[in-house]
Each structure stands twice: as structure tokens, then as C-alpha cells.
Amino acid sequence: MAVVAILVWLSVRRTDLEWGLAVALAGGLLVSHHAYMADCALLLPVLLTILAKAAAPWQRSLALFLLTPVPYIFMLMDSTAITRAALILFFIGLAWSSINAEVKRLPASFLPPLPNTGKP
């Protein structure tokens, strides 16, 4: 659990909001006490974000695999090893990409300046 927390912290510090939130949600699902099919709904925005922003083709392929019904069929059949392995590999890939700065953080100057109303 501590390893996941450290990887999430490092990832959030080095990437933009969307990628950091994706890492936090995926890590939260890994360390939760229960991870049922309904809890996997948290992965939908994560997987869609990774499909849009990932630089590595293997990350997009793994996200696409997790979006298909195949891992969830394995969960229903009580053979969760494939789904767990895919989730762990997916999380490690997210954290590795963000720690190696493959996803760039938006600069602070990206935000528009606050309007000056002239009132103190």
C-alpha cells in the first residue's frame, strides 16, 4: 500500500491534473479493501483519459483491453488473476510514464491572469 501511495504522490507532482487523477483513481482501486465490478466503474474516466493522452501504444492497448468485457467476464468466473495482473500493469505503466515525465504538466502561465477591478 505504501508503494502505491508513493507512486501516486510522485505521479501527481510531475504531471497535469487529468493524468494525476487517473493515477490516483487506479491506485485507489488497487489498495481498496473491495474491488468489485461496480468499483471498476471508477476506471472508465481513467481509461478514456489514457486512450486520449498516452504516448506509448502499449498503454493505449492495455486501456482498450480493460474497456472490453473480457476482464470483467474473468471477474464473474472467479478467475481474477488476469484482471488483477492487467490492473497492476496498467497502474505501474501510468506511474512510470508520469515519473519519467512522458506527460507534461501545464505551465503556471497557462492560466489567464485575474482581472484588475481597481478596488482595494
Buried (B, 14 or more C-beta within 10 A) or exposed (E): EEEBEEBBBBBBEBBBEBBBBBBBBBBBBBBEEEBEEEEBEBBEEBBEBBBEBBEEEEBBEBBEBBBEEEBBEBBEEEEBEBBBEBBEBBBBBBBBBBBEEBBEBEEEEEEEEEEEEEEE
